[in-house]
Amino acid sequence: MAKRALITGVTGQDGSYLAELLLAEGYEIYGMVRRLSMENYDRIEHILDRIKLVNGDLLDEYSIMDAVSSVQPDEVYNLAAQSFVPTSFAQPMLTAQFNGLGVLRWLEAIRRLKPDTRFYQASTSEMFGKVREVPQTELTPFHPRSPYGVAKVYAYFITVNYRESYGLHASNGILFNHESPRRGLEFVTRKITDGVARIKLGLASQLRLGNLEARRDWGFAGDFVRAMWLMMQEEQPDDYVIATGLEHSVREFCEIAFSRADLDYRDHVVEDPEFWRPAEVHHLLGDPSKAREKLAWEPEVTFEELVAMMVDADLERVGREMKGA
């Protein structure tokens, strides 16, 4: 009998890649979606006929309980969140409700209704914030620098607490930055590759960005969702840093992205203080040794391949939009 997985955030970048992977593994897939005035299923349109959608909301505990009762999932992957760090400064209470208490609602529903369900929580390198050591491991203390990071720290520890208190198979994936052509346009990496495409095709001449010296450990989302799945197959639940172990600056990302389109980023990129965070995170670099040793997980797509993939996809997309205009 096929395993049943329920994915929150199935319409997002990670959710779409995870759904593809689980389908390939023979799972029956349920995706939890919120009712919106305009549905956005673009990232999963190609697999919509192979997954089942259920309505629910991280703010509504009854909809979560209904989902657990009706689906009876073997595995739950909680990827839904208010995931844009700048928005968390503008809407800190909403971010706390989604990213913190939303996780508690899931854990409590599983504990009460189907305690043998395996639970994956999407944790984040933003929890490290003002880093205490480089690189960061599973034992590095957290010092979040945004309401987003603070809420995610609560979610991390409530997941650990339910694992230790009630014996749930609940694991945290502490994922460092992971990108793809499906990344939202509001994120800096996609802002860059979309900007490259628009400049190359004559629709713009300038790209305004924040701190070009901020450094991140960037990987490919398709690689990272494989780590999520591997965690759920382990006999014992645990917490894992998922990262490439390599760091690059926003400036480096710009240089490679513009070069892919035969452009020089110095001719087009303007560093604008307006886009700096109130509290900047400067040096996120993950140590994926534990995932490598226990899960046999390795990232397959290199940083350069990732940037090229994103630029090529945006050049193709913007070109299509121009023809259709």
N, C-alpha and C positions, 0 to 999 in steps of 0.2 A: 504493500500500500504506500502510495506517495506521501512524503512528508508535506505538512502544511506550514507555510510561512506567512506571517502577516507583517507587512512593511509599512511603517508610517513615513510620510515624506516620499512616497513612491514616485511622485511626479517631479522630484528634484534630481539634481545631478547624481548623487550617490544612489538614490532609490532606483533610478532607471538602470544604472549599471548593475546593481545588486539583483534586480528583477531578472535581467538577462542571464546573469550567472546562475541563479537558482533555477530558472527554467531549463537551462542546459543540464543541470544536475537532477532534473526530473521532479522538481517540487510542484506542488499546487500553490499558486501565489494569490494572496489577497493584499490589496493595497488600500490603506485607509486614507480617505481624502475629505477635505472640508468642503462644505457647500459654499460656492462663491458665485457672484453674479456673472462672472466670466470664467468658464472652465479653461484650464491651461494644461492640456495633456500632450503637448508637443514632444516632450522627451520620451514618452512611452507610447506614442501613437502607433509605432510599428509592432507593438506587442499587446495592444489593448484587447485583442480578441483572445489572448491566452491568459489573461489575469482577471480576477474578479475584484471589483471596487466596492468598498463598504464606506458608508458615511460615518464620520467621527471627528472629534476635535479634542486636542490636548487640554482645552479649558473646561471640557464637559466630562466629568467622571462617569456619568451614566452611559454616554455613547461609547466610552472605552470598555465599560463592563459589558455592554451589549455586543461589542465586537469580539471580546474574549468568549462570551457565551455562545455566540452564533458560529464563529469560525472554529473554535477549539484548536488553536494553533499549537504546533509542536515548537515553533520558534517565532519570537517577535523581535524585529529589528526596529528600534526606535530611532529613526533618522530625522524626524520632523523637529523643527525648532524655528525660533526667530534667529536666523543665522548670520545676519549682517551686523558686524561689530559697531559701526557708526550709528545705526538705528538704535542700538541698545542704550546709547547715551541719551537719545531723544525720547525713548520709550522704555525706561528701566523697569517699570512695574509690569508692563505687558511681557517684557523679556523674561522676567523672573517667573511669571505665571506659566509661560510656555516651556521654558528651558529648565526650570527647577521643579515646580509643583506638577507640571505635566508628566514628568518621569515618576514622581511619587504616585500619581493616579494610576499609571500603568502597573507599577509594582504591586500596589495594593489590590488591583483587580486580579492580577495573576495569582497573588497569594490566596485570595478568597475563592476564586473560581476555577483555576487550573494550575495548581502549584508545580506540576511537572513541566510546564512550558519553559523553554530556555529563552532568556532575555538578553538582548544586546543593547547597550547604551552607547550612543555616539558622543564620546567625550572629545576633548580638543586640547591642542597645545596651548591655546590661549589661557588655559588654567595656570600655566607656569608664569606668564606675564613678565614681571620683573624678575628675571631668572636668577636663581641662586647658584647654579652651576651649569657648565657647558661641557658636553652635551647633556640633555635632559633624559633621565631614565624614569622608570616606574617609581623610584624612591625619591626623586627630586621634590622638595617642598613646593607647594603651589603659592603663587602670589599674583592673583589675577589683576589686570589693569583696566578692566571694563565691566559694566554691568553684565554683559554677555558672559565673560569669563567667570564672574562671581556666581552667576546662576548655574553655570556648567559644573563648578566645583560642588555646589549643593547636590546636583544630579549625580555626580560621581560618587559622593560619599553616601547618599541614600541608597544607591545601587549596591555598594559594598555592605551597607548596614543590613539590607534585606537578605543578601547572600549569607551573612554571618548570623543574623538573628533567626531567619526562617528556613535556611537551607535551600534557597532558590538558586537555580543555575543562572546566575546573573553576572555578566561580564562587561567591563568597560574597554572600549578601544580608544586610546588616547591618540587620536589622529592628528598628525601635523598637516600643513597645507597640502591639499590635493586638488588638482585642477583637471580640466578637460574642455573640449569644445562645447560641452553642455553646461559649463559654469555660468552663473548669472552675470549679466552685463554690469551689475553694480560692483562686482569684485575687481580688484586692481588688475589681476592677470588678464581677465577677459576685457576689461576696459582698455588695456594696452593692445591686445590683438585686434579688437574691434577698431580701435583708433588707427592701427597700422593699415588695416584694410580700407578704411575710409580715406586716409591720406593717400595711399597708393592709387586709389581709384578716383581721386580728384574731388572727393566730397568734403574734405577738411584739409587744413594745413598745420594744425597745432593740436597737441595733446597735453592737457594740464593734469599733473599728478602731485601727490604729496611727497613724503620723505623718500627720496631715491636711494638712500643709504640703508633703509630698513632691510634686514636680512631674514630670509625664511628658508625652511627646508621644504621644497616643493616636490611633490610626486604626482603620479597619474591616478585619477580616481578609480579607473578600472582595476588597477593593481590593489588599491586600498580596500575595495569592497571584498576582494578575495580573502583578505586577512580577517574581515568581519565573519565571513562564513566559516573559516578555519577555526576561529575561537568557539563557535557554536558546536563544532564537532568534537571538541575536547571533552574528556570524561569529567574533568574538574573545571569549574569556572574560574576565571582569573582576569587580571587587568594587564593590558599590553600597550606599549608605545609602538605606534605604526608610523614609520618615517623612512626616508632614504638614507639618513646619516650624512647628507651633503647639504651645504647651505649656499645660497646665492642672494645677491641684492636685487632690489627692484631695478636698479640701473643695469645690472647684467641681463635681467629679463628683457628690458627695453632694447638693449644692444642686439641681442640675438633675434628678437622679434622683428625689429626694423630691418636688420640685415637679411632676414628671410625674404623680405620684399624688395631687396636692393635699395634700401634707404638707410640714412644715417640718423640715428635717434637724436643726435645733438642739434640737428636742423629743425626739429619739430617738438621736442618735449620741453615743457616749461614746469619747473618746480614751484608749486603754489602752496603757501602756508595754510590756505583755507582748507586744504585736504589733509592736514595733519590731525592726528587724534589728540584729544585732551590729555591722554596719558599714553605715550607711545610704548610699544613692545619692540625691542631692538634686536634681540639675539636668540631666536628660536631655532634650535638644532637638536633633533632627536637621535637617540641611540636605540636602534631596533634589534639589538642583540638577542633579547629574550624572545621576540617573535621569530627571529631567524632560527633560534635553537629549539624552541618548543613547538612552533607551528610549521617549521620548515618553509617560512614565507620569505620571499625576496621580491623587491620591486623589479619589474622587467623593462619598463620604459624609462629612458634616460631624460634628464632635464632638457637637453637640446632637442630630443625627439618630441617631448611634450610641447615645447614652445612652437616648434615647426608644425606639429599637428593642429594646434590651436589657430595659428596664423593662416594656414592653408584653408581650414574650415571657414574662418571668417571672411577670407577673400572670396571664397566660393559663395557664401551666403549673401554678402553685400553685393556681389556681382549679379546674383539672381534677383535681388530686390531692385536693383537699378533697371534690369531688363523688364521687370514686371510693373515698374512705376509708370 
